[in-house]
Amino acid sequence: MEQNAKFITVYLCTDKLLQIDITASPTAEDACVEICKQIGVGPVARYLFALKLRDTKFFCPDYRTLCENEQYEFRIRFKVPSLSRLRKVDIKAYDYYFNQARQDVMNNKIPDISYDKYKWELVGLGVADMYRVMLETGVDRDNVESDYKKYIPKEVVKHHMFFIKRPIHESLCQISNGTSKHDAWYVKGEYLKQFEEMAPNYLTEEYKALMDEGGNVVAVWMKINPFHKEMPGISFRYDGKKQWSHLCAIDDLCFISVRSDRTIEISRKTGIPSYLKFQSTPMLLSFVSLLDGYYRLMVKWTFNLCKDVPTPSLKRLYMLKCHGPVGGEFSYAKLQEKRNNKAGCFILRESETKYNVYYLDVCTTESLKPKTYKIEKLGNERYYFSKDEKEYKSIPQLVAAYRSTTEGLCLLECIPPSEYDKSQLLLCKLDYMTVEDLSGVNLEEELKSSPPQCIDVKTLQVYKNQKKEGRSGICIVYRTIWKVSKGRKIEVAMKILKQESRDKYIKSFMELAGQWAFLHSNAIVRLYGVTMSSPLAMVMEYLPAGPLDAYLREHKADMKQVDLVEAGSYLATALWYLEEHGVAHGNIRCWKLLVHTHNENTFLVKLADPGLFEYSSSDIHWIAPEYFTNIEMARSSVPADVWAFSTTLWQIFAYGEHPPESSNVDMIKKLYSSGKILPKPPSCPDAIYNLMSDCWDLDPYRRKKPQAIMRDINQILYEVFNSRRAHSYASPFPKLFSKPFSKDYSTSKLSISSMGTEMTDLDYPRVNGTLERDNVSIGGLSTRYSGGSSLEGAWLLDRESKDQYSEEELLTPDISSILTNFNFQQDNASVDSVTTMQAIFELDEDYNVVLQGRIGQGFYGEVYKGSMERGGDIEPQLVAIKKLKTSALASMQDFEREIAIMKTIKHPNIVEIKGVIEEPEISLVMEYVQHGSLQSYLKIHKESLEDGNLLKFSLDVAKGMDYLGTKNIVHRDLAARNILVANEHHVKISDFGLAQFIGNSGYYKMKTNRDLPIKWYAPESLRDGKFSPQSDVWSYGVTLYEMFSRGEDPILPACTNHQDQQALLTALENGARLPCPSSCPQELYIKLMCSCWQAEPYQRPKFSELVKCIEELMVHYELQPAF
């Protein structure tokens, strides 16, 4: 043990103590990872755990530095809504949950479980626990009974010491002597099932706080239970009262801001923000970290709700553009969805089974599916790469080594994680309807909360002399009165197309109205409805104060710094809301913000629709550099909106002024592309300018995300400016800042003596240090600034070099190559095409099928994921839909034959047909098999697959093929790619596109030449075009080779050209065969594979014989098939 080593004591729920070394890794998250390693919990489930300060109710946030003199408890803090899901994800975590629940029952720590209500159920749990110990340890019944006090809660024993021995004995005898034999896992499951019925609110946490309600301070209890039936998420009750009220669900949260006086602001989608003050900092951090943890596990795994309560590992993953332990299936599907498996694209992800292990999933030219390589961290600056068996100092160095290579692996584009990834990491995700706040008291609020209407032009009265032409000259906006109903009218703005623009822009105008119609945000100008004729118009919220840029210039003398920050916060809210609803704006500018309210308490601005516009050279400052070569693509990009947001925020702090114009647009592009940015306006706080800089990052991935922008700017508004909201508790409690803006606010510290550390995350440190102010001389540069503006002259600044991130930058292609070579993908949000919508088809009079994204393709068909819905069903059923490729309509006869074959078969090892869609095009609806093709599954799980798993898969396929033989069907395309994995014990045969019925001859002879999977074909098929159950047996042997080689391509070593049918046939006729895979037992190779590759078809075993052989091998290897 090192002399200066530091250790903490951690109590486990198994009554075991651990001493954890925190010398090198002192944070709570580091300690949790180390404990999980020691008790066998994997990288996915470890996020459910947290450290609790012993003898308190408070948990440590991930970033907190731990102290030697404190003791901690290691607990599952975040509840998974389904116990079966938890058991499937991590059996060790499931076991820990059982032990934790058992310990809490024994120690009477669960409020839901009272002795008076559940005394006999508690005895029952104790008996089940005793039986579990007998099964796990082999201890006999008498010994377990003699220690009954170890299994019965203390409260029960205290009241019934002399009366419970007999019922315990009788119950235990009845269970142990019963005819049904169960294992310990079954008993644990039954224990937890009973426990969940008794304590449905287990792991709910409650906190006492002060709440500001319209100027009145009240003491409240806050309760967090994401799975409560009536009030999921956050609820509260007044101190001394019993009735609970609902605040919001977890997925309604937007962000949380923390102030140094232990006050927090909870911003949510529905309703006004809530303000709470806590008695202590540990209590506050425990509360915030609970909400943040659930948000990450239910909504957005990559996002921290509160900037000041971060997750350290997220920052590390972010810098590497690395996914968490999402699993290979998710990664493969994402590469297909985002880049269609384009060669050179790759995903870096953490292993879901081992710590300090990463996987690189790479798309190559050699394979239709990605290839997976292992990266293992051996120590500091030691990363071992399985591809070349070399060590690298860092992952970025490894990636850089394969930027351009002749060794078959090329890493060109890293696909980064997204806030919208729906992976297995969302362990606590539960689908339910959010609670909408529809409490409108006046006409304006009522209209804003109502769906858009088709408005009768007769109800509109227009001020014909009060109109304004749009900047593009395409539309005109009129001030208008809308008579909603008798005695009720409201002032609105009516936008119409100019007569000369109608023919050219009518389609774009309707698409804009359709996109804007269902957006409901306090930061966005509301569309009330449309008129459909004479004129065609958008009827919108009316804001007479007009565009923000002109308002700022006119009222500059009246503007306070906090006004500008608040205006920026509303713009950030609008940006986030649009992204959440799949909308890219494309035209965020200061003049697109309209002033709603300006008084001493608030400055509310709203973002208007983008309008109909064309980009010009004057837009260059708002265009992200990656779109300089294809400027129109900026219309459909959220990262481009973030860049434009930053320039607009710059405009706000420049009081509506425009960035300087220049006749040399190419020079401006060059400056931006080299990292230059606009200088800080004199009135702009450093923290805001840092935010701008983050949004002007050249790398679109590292550019600040909209929700993070909204969180951070509101944190500044709340912490620095105290939001200008008058809290009744503001006067009794000291504020951190006595002035509206303090120059030294970024260095203030908050002491947390009770936690033994300092909370420095309330600071606003410069992200990139102090930005250099070197002047950039641009000849002939003209400005639009008024005389005397300090922004004249030098206007684009160098960023400070990011040496600390120099290696990480290697994960991003050079910016110049991006600008010239990258093929930008359009954001789905802005593609106004029917083909991008989810199509609905009628399967029959009871069922509809909703078509979703493509998941695979075969010789002539494409397979889509979809859902099958019936009117009365609560949950739709996932299905797979196979359609003909548009380029393969000539194969309709083959497709109809495939459908005819599938209608005749039903077997547990063959994909089930659900039905056939006849209109508008014939499609085959099949069951959706969760884990996809065996080919991908083998590559993803090759390190964890045991021979027992593979033998079971082999058995399933043999049984399915034996069944096909009884139906006189030859498959003709049996391969790992056409076998689907239902779970780790069950596979199913799919894709009958090449299948044929065979007649009395016992074989089918090919009549047409076509592209065929020749590497899987028997010699007689290659030579004579002859297919039979015996040729399927040959293909089965090749499929076994794929299985036991863990996904290797079946390339015959003796064949120099494996694409040439004659060369392959010659090699096979000369006796060449695939070799025994290195990881395959020789006995399996000889008995299974080689027997399938006999030259003469009649010498090959039948599938029924193969079934028997595999079952015997499983018995021999003591591997019982799991049925």
N, C-alpha and C positions, 0 to 999 in steps of 0.2 A: 504494500500500500504506500503510495506516495506521501511524503511528509506533509505537503500542503493540500492534500486532497480534501474535498468537501463532500459530505454525504447528508442525505435527508432520510428520515424514517417514514416509510409509507405502509399503512395498514391496508391489507387486502380483505375482500369479503369472504375469503376462505380461512379467516383467522390466522393468516400468515403475515409475517413482517418482512419487508424488503429494505435493504440499505442501498440507496441509489446514488451513484457518483454524479455530482452536478458540477464538477470542477471545470470541465471544458464546455458543457452544455447546460447552462443554468436555468433555462426557461421552463415553465410548466409544460409546454408542449414537448420539449426535449425529454423531460422526465416521463411523460405519458408514453412516448414512443419506446423508451427503454423498458418500461414496465410491460408494455404489450409484447415486446420481443421476448421477455423472460417468461411470460405466462402463455405464449403461443398465439396471441391474437394478431391477426393479419393487418396489412396496411389499409384495407377498406374499412373494417369495423373499428379501427382505433379512434376514429373521429367521434365515436359515441361516448368516449370516456373523458373524464376530467378529474382534476385533483381538488378535493375539498379540504379546507382548513379544519383540522380535527377539533371537535367540540364546538364548532360553529355551524351555521347553515349556509356559509358562503363558499362559493367555488372560485378558484383562481382562473383568471383569463389566460389564454395561451401565451401571451407575450411576457407575463409577469416573471421577474427574477425570483427564484426560490431562496429561502434562507435556511441555514443549518439548524438554527434553534427552534424551528417550527416542525410540527408533525402534520401529516396529511393522510387523507383517506382516498383510495383509488376507487372510483365508482363509475358505473354507466350512468351518465347524466341525461342523455337524449334518448327518448323512447322511440323504438321502431314500432309502427302501428300493427305489424303482423309478426307474430312469433315465428311462423313458418318462414317468413322472409329472413329474419335474423338467423335462424338455424341454417338456412341455405347459404347465406352470405359467409358466416363464420361460426363454426360449431363451438369453438372455444369462447367466443363472445356470448353465445347462447348459454353456455355452461356457466359463465361468470354471472350472467343475468339471473339464472336460477339461484346461484349461491347468494347473490345480493338480496334477492327477494326473500329467500329463506331466512337469511340473517336478520332482515328488517322485521319479518314476522316474529321471529324468536325474541327480538328485543323490543317489540311493541312500538315500532317507529312509524307505523302506517296509519294516518288519521282515519282512513275509510274503514279500517278493521277494528271494531271495538269488541271487547270480550263479551259484553251483554248480548250483542247481536249475532256473533259468530262463534260462540264457544264450541259447539260440536263440529262445525266446519274446521275450526283450528285443530281439534283433535284428529280429524280426518287427514288434514295436511301432515300432521305429525306422523301418523301411521304410514302414509305414503312415503314420507321421508325415511322412515325406518326400513321399509321394504326396499327402497332405492339403495340404502347402505348394504343391505344383505346381498343384493345383486352385484353391486360394484366391488365389494371387498370379500365376499364369500363368508362373512361372519354369520354364525348360525342365529336362529331366531331368539333363542333363550338369552344369548349375550346382548343382543340388541334391545330386547325387552327390559333387561336389568338396568340399562342406561336410558330408560325412556325419558328422563328429564332433559336429556340432550336434544330431544326432538320435539318436545311439546312446549309451546310458549310459556314463559314464566307466569304470566297472569292466570293461565288456565290451571297450571300446577298449584299455584297459591290457593285457588278457590276449591279445587277438587282433588287434592293430593291422594285421598283415600278411596276415591270413587272412579278414577279413570283407568286404573290398572286392568280391570276386567274387560271393559270395552276395547281397550287397546289390544289385549291378548286375543280376544275373539276375532276382531277385525283382521289382525295380522295373520292369524291362523287361516281365516277364510281366504285371504288374498294369496298367501304362499302355498296353500294346498289346492288352489283352484286349477281347473283344467287348462286355462289360458296361460301360456308362458310368455312373459314380456321381458324386454331388456331394460336397463336402467334409463336409457334415453326416452323410452315410452313413458316410464313412470314420471320422469321430470316434466315431460310434456303435459301429462294429466295433472300434475301438481300445479303447473303454471296456468293451465286452463281454469282450474278452480280458483286459483289466486286472482286471475284477471277478472273473474266474475265478482269476487269479493272486493277488489280494489281497482276499479276501472280507471281511477285517477292517479294511479301510481306514477311517481316521478314528477307530479305537478309541484311547482314551487310557488311560494307566496312571499311577498315583500311589502313592508309598510313604507309609506311615503306621504309627502304632502303634494296635493294636486291643486293647480290653479284652475279654477272654474269661473271664467268671466270676471276675474278680479277678486273672487273669494277663495281663500285658502282653506282646504279641507283635508283632514287626515283620511287616507284610504288604504285599503289592502289591494295589492295587484296580484293577480293569479295568472300563471302561464301554463296552459294546457292545450297544445295544438290539436288534440283529438277529442275535445269535449263535444258531445253530440249537439248541444244547443248553442254553445258559445265557444267555438274553436279559436284558439289563439290567446289573446289577452283579454281579461275581464277584470272588473274592479268592484269593490263595495266600500261604502263609507264605514269608517271605524264605528263600531257599536251597532251597525245594521247587519241584517242577514242577507238581504237581497243583492244578487250580483247583477251587474250590467256589462254588456259586451262592448269592448273598445274596437278591436279589429282582429282579423285572422293574420297568421304569420305572413302569408303572401300578399297582404295589403300593406306591409311595411315598405317604406321608401328608404329612410335613413334615420340614424340617431345621432344627435349632436350632444356633446358633453361640455359642460362649463365647469370652471374650477371651483365653484361654490357648491358642488355636488348636485347641480341641477341638470336635467337632461330634457331635450326636446325630441319627441317621437313623431316623426312625420309619416303620414300614411296616405294611401290612395283615396280612402273614403273619409271625409270629415276633416276638420281643422286639426292642426298639430296639438299634441298633449304635452303638458309640462309637469315634470315631477321633480321633487327634491328629496334626497335620501339622507338618512342620519349619519352615514359613514361612507367613506370611499370604497372599502371592501364590499359593502352592500350594493353600492351603485355598480361596481365592476362585475359583480356576480350577476346582477339583473341584466345588464347590457350583454354580457358574454353569453347568457342563456338565449336571449333573442337572436343574437348574431349566429350562434351555433345552429339553432333550429332553421334560421333563414338559409344558411349554407347547405343544410341537409335536406331542405324541402324545396327551395326555390332556385337559388343561384350559388352553386358550390364555390365559384371563384370570387365571390364578392363579400367583403366585410361591410356590414351595415354601418358600423361606426369607425371612422378614420382613426380614432384614438384607442381602439381596442382591436389591434390587428392580429392576424394569424401569421407568425413568422414564416412558416413553410410556404404560404401562398406567394410571398415576395420572391422566394427562391425559385419556385416553379415559374412565376411570371417572367423572371429574367432569362430563364432557359427556354421560354415558350413551350414548356413541358406540361402535358396533361397529368392529372393525378392518376391513381390506380383505376382507370376506367375500364380496363380489360381489352383484350384483343378484338373481340367481336364488335365492340363499339368503335374501336379505331378503324378496323377494316371497313365498316359501314360508312364512317365519316369520310374516309378517303374516296370511297365510291361516290358518295353524295356530293361532296364539295368539289372534287377534281376529276371524277370519273376515272380514277386510278391512273392519272397521267404520270408517265415516267418521270422520276426525279422528285415527286412530292413525297413527303414523309411526315409521320407523327412520332413525336417523342413522348413516352408515357412511363410513369412509375409502375413497377410490378405490383399486381394485386395480391401476390402470395408471399413475396420476400421483400425484406427491407434492404436498402442500399443496392437495389437492382432496378435498371431501367430497360425498356424495350424500344427498339427503333423499328417501326413498321414502314417499309419503303416500297413504293411502286416502281417496278422495273419494266424494261422492254421484253424481258425474258418470260414473264408470266402474266396472266390475266389478273391474278390475285397478288396482293402485297406479300413481300417477304419480311420475316421478323428476325432481328438480330438482338443479342443480349449485350447490355453494358453493365458491368459490375463495379461498384465503387469499393476498392480494396483499402483505401485510406485517403488521407489528404493528398490531393493532386495525383491520385492513382486510380485510373479508370481502365478496366480491362474490356476490350472489344472482341466479341466472339468471331467476328468476320475475319479479321486478320491476326487474331491472337496476340495483339500488341497492347501496350499500356499507353495511355495518354494522360496529360496533366489535368485536362478538363474536358467536359462534353463539348463545349464550343470548339476546342482544338480538334477534337475527333471529327466533328462535322466539317470543319474547314479542310481537313485532309481529304475529304471526299466531295468537295465542291465540284471538282472536275477530275475524273479518274478514268483510266482505261481498264480497271479491274472489275467492271461489271456493276459497280455500285456508285450511283451518283446522287448526291443530296443537294437538290436545287432549291426547293421551296418547303419550308416548315409550315405545316398547318397548325396554328396555335389553338389553345383552348378558347372556348367561348362561354360567356355568361349563360347562353341559351342551350348549352349541351344538356341533354337529358340522359344521363348515364346512371350506372349502378351506384354512384356516389350519393345520389339523392335518397339516402336510406330511409328518411322519415317522410318522404313525399306521400301525400294523400290527396286524391282528387275530391274536391267538394265545391259547392257553389259559394262564392263570396257574398258577404252581406252588403247590399247596396244601400247607400244613404240617399233616399229620395225625398228628403224633407224640404220641399220648397214652399215658401210662404207668400211670395209675390209672383207676378206674371213672368218676370224675367227669369227668376230661378226655376219656375215651373217649366218654362220653355227649354232652358238649358238641360234639364234632367229628362226631357221627353225625347223620343226619337224624332228625326227630321221629318218634316211634313211636305206633302205636295200642296203648294199654296195657290189658292184661287187669285188670279191677278185682280179680280174685282175688289179684293179686300186690301189692296195696296194703293196708297196715295203718295205720289212722287213730287218732291221739290225739284222741279225741272231746272231751276236756275242754280241749284246746289249740286254740282256734279264735279267729279275729278277723273281725269284720264289717267290710266295706269302708265307706269314708266315705259312699258313696251309698246304702248299705243294700240293694244289689242282690245282692252276692256275699258268700260266706263263704270264708275261707281256713283250711285245717286243716294242722297239722303231721302228716306222714305218712312211713311207711317203705315204700320200693319194693324188693321182692325181684326184682332184675333177672334173676338166674339162680341156680342152686344155689350157695350159699356166697357170693353177691355181693349186697349190698344197699346202699342209699343213702338218706339223709334228704332228703325233698322237701317242697315246699309244694303242696297240692292246692286249687285254686280251683273252687268250684261255685256255681251259681245258687241263690239261696234259692227255696224251693218257690213262694212267692207271686209271684216274678218270672219264673218259667220261661216261661210262655206269652208274655209281652210281650217278653222279651229274648233268647229262645233263638237267634233269627237273628243278632242283634248279637254274642252270645257266640261263635258259631261263626265269624263273620267276624273277630272279634278273634283267635281262636286261629289261623285261617288266615293272618292278617297277621303274627303274631308267630312262627309256627312255623319259619321259615327264616332267622331273624336270628341270626348267630353273631358276637358281639363280647364281648371281655373287659369291656366297660363296660355291657353289657345283661344283665338277668336272663334266663337261658336257659329256653326252653320245651322240656322233654324229650319231651312227647307229650300225647295226649289219651285220655280214656276216652269211649266212645260211648254208654254206657247205664248207668243205675243206679249212680252218677249220671253225668251228662254233666259232665266236669271237664277243667281244664287242669292238667297236672302239671309243676311248675316247680322251678327251682333254689331251695334253701332257704337263707335268710340270717337266722339267728336274732337278730342284733344289731338288726334292725328298721329303721324309717324314720330317715333322717338328721336330720330336724329335732328329733325327740325325743332322739336320741343326742347331738346337739350341746348341747342344753340340759342334759342330764344330766351330760355329761363336759366341760363348758366349761373347768373348771380344768385339765384334762389336754391341751387342744387347743393345738397350736402353729400359728403363722401358716402355716407350710409345709404343715401338714395341710389347711388350708382351701384353699390354692392347688391342692394335688394333687387334692382332691375335685372342685374346679371343672374340673380338666383331664380327669377321667374323664367328667364330665357333658358337656363339650365333645366328647369322643370319641364318646359315645353319640349326640349330636345330629348330628354329621357322618356317622356310620355310617347312621343312619336316613335322612338325606337321600340318601346314595349309593344306598340301596336303595329309593328312591321311597316312603318312609313319613313321613307327618306324624304327630307324636305327639298333639298337641292338649291335653295335660294335664301338661306338665312343671311339677312342683312339688317343693319340698324333701322333702315326705313321700312322693314317688314315687321317691326315691333310697333304696336299701337299703345298709346297711353290710356289706361283705364281710370286710375285714381292717383292723385298726388296731393297729399296733405302732410301734416307734421308727423303722422304715425305710420304712413305707408306710401310706397311708390310702386303701384301695380301696373305692369305692362303685359301685353299679350302678343303672342306670335300669330301673324296672319298667314293665310294659305300662300303657297309659293307663287300663285298666279300662272299665267301663260307667258313665257319669256324665252329669249334667246341669249346665250352667253356672249359677251363681247370682251375686248381687251381690258376694259375698265373693271372687269370682275376678277382680275388676276390675283389680287390680294386675298380673295376669299376661296380660291381654288387650291385644293391640296396638290402638292408637287407631283404626286404619283399619277395625276390626271392631266398634266400639262400636254401630253402627247395625244390625249383623247378626252378632251374637256367635257364632252357630252355625258360621259360616264359618271361625272360628279353628281348628276341629278339623282342617281340611284344608290349612293353610297353613304352609309352612316359615318364611317371615318372621315369622309369628305365634309359631312355636316359638322363634325367636331372641329375640324380646321376652320370652317366658316364661322362657327360659334366663337372661336377664339378671336378672330379678326373683328367680329361684331362686338365682342366684349371690349376689345381695344377701342373701338369707336365710342362705346358708352363712356369709357374713362377719358376719352379725348373730347367729351361733350359734343358728340355728334359729328365731329370732323371726319373727313375721309382720309385714308392713307394717301400719300403723295402719288400723283400720276406721273407717268413717264412715257415718252414716245417710243422708248426702247423697251418693248415688252419682253424681248428675248433676254435682255440683260437682267430684268427683274426675275424672270424664271430661273436664270442661272444662279442668281444670288440666293433665292429661296431653296433651290436644289442643293446648294452647298452648305445649308444650315443657318443662313442668316435669318433674323426675325426682326419684327418691328420693335422700336425702342419703347421703354416704359413711359407712358404718359405721366406728367408731373403729379396728377391727382390720384394715381393708381397705387394702392398698397402693395408692398412686396409680395404678400401672400397671394394676391390676385394675379400679379404678374407671373409668379411661379406657376400658377394654374394655367395661364395662357401658354407659357412655354411648354408645359406638358401636353397641351392640346395642339401645339405646332410641331410635335415630334415628326421627323421625317418617316419613321417607321409606322405605318397605319396600325399595326398590332399594339405598339407601345403607346400610341396616342391614348390619352385618357378616355375611358368609357363614359357614356352619358350618365349612368347612375352614380359613378364615382365623382363626376364633375358636380352633380347636384348635391351629393353628400358633402363634398369638400367646401363648396361655396356657401352652403348653408351653415356648415361648421364655423366658417369665418364670420358670417353674419350673426350667428347666435353667440359665439364665444367672444368675439372682439367688440361687436356693436350691441350685444345683448338684445338683438332683434328689434329694439325700440318698442318692444311690447311691455306694457306696464303690468308686471306681476305684483300681486299684493304682498308676496313675501320678499320682494326685492329690497325693501328698506331694512328689515331686521337683519338680513344676511349680507355681509360685505361682498362687493363686486371686485373682480380681479382688476378691472380697468376703470379708472375714475374719469377718463376722458373718452370721447367717441372713438379716437384712434390713437393708440399709444405706440411710439416708435420702438419700444423695447419689448413689445408683446411676444415676439418670437423667442425670447430667451427666458421667459418666466417659468418657474418651477412650482409644482404643487407637491408639498410634502405629504407622504402617506406613512406616517410613523407606525401605524398599527400593522402595516403590511411589510415593514422592514425594507422598503425601497422607495425610490422616487418615481413619480408618474411623469415622465417627460413627453409623452405622446400628445399632450395638449398643446405642444409647441407647433409652430409652423416653420420648420426649417427649410432653407432653400434646397430644392430637390437637386439642382445642378450647380449649387454654389452661387456665387455672385456672377452675374452675366457680364461679359466683357463689354466695354463701351467704345471699342475702337471704331472710329468713324469710317464709313464706306463712301468713297467719292464716286459719284455717278454724274458724268458730264451731261449737261442739258436737262437735268431733272427739274421739273416744275412741281410746285406744290399747290394745294388748294387751301392751305392754312391761312388764317387771317394774320395780318402783320403782328409781329412780336411773339408769335407762338414759339415756345421752346422746342417744338418738335420739328422745326424747319431744319434743313441741312441734312445731317446724317440721319438715316432712317431705318437701315437694316443692320442689325448687330450680330456679331459672332456669338454662338453659344459657347459656353465654357467646354473644353474637351472633357469627354467622359471616360477617362482612363480606367476608372474602376470598373467600367462595363465593357472594356475593349474586347474581351473574349466573347462576351455574350452577343456583341454586335455581329459576330461572325455567323450567327444563326439567321441573320437578315441579309438577303442579297444586296450587292452594291446598288445605291440609289439610282445611279445612271443606267444600270442595266434594267432596273425596274421600269424606268421611264420609257425605255425604248423597246423592251422585249416582252414585258409581262402582259399576258392576255387577261384583262380585267373581267371578272365575273359580275354580271348585273345583280344587284340586290333583289331578291325575290319580292321585296316590299313594293318595288316600283315597276314591276313588269306587268303592264296592263294588258294581259292576254288571257283569253278563256282557257288556253291550253295549260296555264299554270295553276288553275283552280282545281280543287278537289271535285272530281266528277262523280255524280250519283247515278247508279244504274238500278233497275228493278230486276231482282233475281226471280221473284214470283210475286204473287199478290200479297204475301206476308212479309217479305224481306227486301230491304234495299242494301246495295253494296256501295260503299264509299271508297273510291280509288285514291290512294295516296302515292308515295314515292316509289320509284323503281328499285328493286332489290337484287335483280339478276337477269341473265339472258341466256338463251340456248341457241341451237342451230337456226331456228326460224322464229322463236318466240321470245317475248320479254315478260318478266314476272314482276308484279307490283305488290306491295303491301297494301292492305285495305282493311276495312271493318264491315261486318255484316250486321245490320241493325233491323230489329223488329219493333213495331210501335210500342209494345208494352215492356220491352227490355230496358232495364236500367243501364246495364253495361253492354256495349257492342262486342261482338266476337271478332277477334283478329282472323283474317283470312289472307291467302295469297291468290292473286288473280293473274292468270296467264293469258296474254293476248298475242296475236300475230304481229311481228314487226311490219311496219308500213312498207318496207322494202321486200317483204317475203309473202306478198299476197298469193303468189303462185303456189305456196305451200299449204293452201287452205285444205286440200284433200288430206294431207298428212295430219293437220291439226284436227280435222273432224274424226280421223281414225283414232288419234290419241284420246279424244273425248269418248269415243265409242268404247275403247278398251277400258278406260278408267271407270266408266259406268258399270262395268261387269265385275269389278274387283273390290273386295273389302277385307282388309287384314291389318292387324296391329303393327306390322312392320312395313306397311305401304301407305304413303300419303293418301288421306281420305279426300274424295271429291265431295264438295258441298252442293254443287249445282252448276248450271250453265246459263250464262247471259246470252240472249239471242240478239238483242238490239242495244245500241246502234251497230255494234260489231260483236261477233261471237267471241266469248271469253269463257275460260274455265276457272271456276272458283273452287279452291282447295283449302284444306286446313293450313294454318300458319304454323310452321315449326320453328320454335323460338331461336335455336342456336345456329341456324343456317346450315351451310354445306359442311360435310365431314372434311372436305379438302381444307377449308379455312380453319375448322376446329382443330385439326391435327397440327397445323402450323402454330396456332395460337397457344395451344396447351401441350406442346410437345415435351416440355420438361416435366410436366406433372402427370402425364398419361402413363398408367401402368399396363403391363401385359394383360391383366385381368379385365381392364376396361376394354381393351382392343378385342379380346376374345369374345366378350359379350356383344360388342358391335358386330363382330364376324358372325356370331350366332344369329343375331337379328336379321342380317342381310341374307344369310343362307335360308332361314325360315321363310322370309318374304319371297325369295326366288323359287323355293320349293313349291310355294303356293301358286306362283305364276305358271309353273310347269303343269300343275293340275288343271289350269285354265287354258292350256295350249297357247301360251303367250311367250314369245322371246323378247327380251328387253332390248338387246343390241347396243346399249349405251351404258352398261353398268360400270361405274367409276366413282371415286370418292366425291367428285363434284356433284354427282346426282344422288347422293345419300344425304339425308338431312338429320340433324341431331336434335332430338326432342329434349333429352337431358343426359346426364353423365352415364346413364345405364340403358339408353334406348335410342335406336336410330330407325329411320324409315326410308324406303326406296322411293325415289321420285323421278320425274321427267321421263315420260313415256312417248316422247316425240319421235323416236325411231322404232318403237315397239311394233310388233306385227303378230297377228294370229297365224298359227301354223296349222296346216291341214293334216290329212292322213299320212302324208309323207314324213312328217315329223320334223320338217325343216322349212325355212323360208329362203328363197333365192332372190337376191337383189336384182331389181329390174332396171334401175337407173343409176347413173354415175353421180356422186355427190361428195361433198366434204364429209369425211368420217373420222372418228377417233381411232386411228389405226393402231396406236400403241397398245390398245386394250384388246385388239382383235386376234382371234385364233388363226392359225395358218390357213385352214380351209375357207375362212371368211375372206382373207386377203387374196387367196388364189382363185377361188371359185365364186365369191359372193354368196356363200352358203352359211345360213345362220340357224342355230338349233339350241335347245337347252344345253347341249354340250359346249357350244361356243360361248354361251353365257357363263359356263363354269370356268372356261379359260379367262374371261374378263374378270370373273370373281377372284381368281388367283392374282391377277394384276392389281386389283383393288386391295387385296390383303397386303401386297407389297407396299402400296401407298400407306396403309394403316400402320404396319409395323416398322416402316422407315420414318414414321411421324411426318408424313406429308411430302416426301421426296418425289420428284417427277420420275415416272417409270421409263428411264432411258436405257436401252439395251447396250451394254458396253461394246459388244461385238459389231454393232451397226454404226457405220460412220455417218450415215445420213438418216436420222430417225424420222424425218418427214417424207422420205421416199418409200413408197409402199413396196416396191420390188426389192429394194435393199433390205428392208425389214423382213420380208418373207424369206429371202435367201438366207439371212442370218438364223432365223428360226428353224428353217429346214436343215441347216447345218448343225443344229443342236444347241444353239446359243439360248440362254435363259437369263432372266434377271437374277442378280446375286442375292445372297441372304443379307438382309439389312443388318448393319452392325449391332443394333439393339435388339434383334430378334433371336430368341432361342432356336438353336439348330433343329430341335425336334419339331417345332411348329413349322419351320420352313420346309422340312422334308415331308411331313405328314399332310400339310395343308397346301402350301403354294405349289410345290413341285408336282404333287399328284394332279393338280388342275392343269398342268402344262404338258401333259402327255401329248405326243404328236398325233396319235390316233384318237379321234373323238370318243370311241367306245371304251377306251382304256381310262378315261377320266371318271372320277366319282360322280354319282348323282348328288343333287343338293340334299336329298334326304339322308344320304350317307355322310355328307359333310356335317349336317346337323348333329348326327350321332357322334361323329369323331370329335367335334368341338366340345360337346357335353362331356365326353370322356376325358378330354384334355383339361377341362375346367375342374373336374373331380381330382385328376392326377395332380394338378397344381394347387389343389385346395382352394379353388376359386368358384364359389357358388354363384350361378347366374341369378341376377336380381330381376324378378318378374314383377 
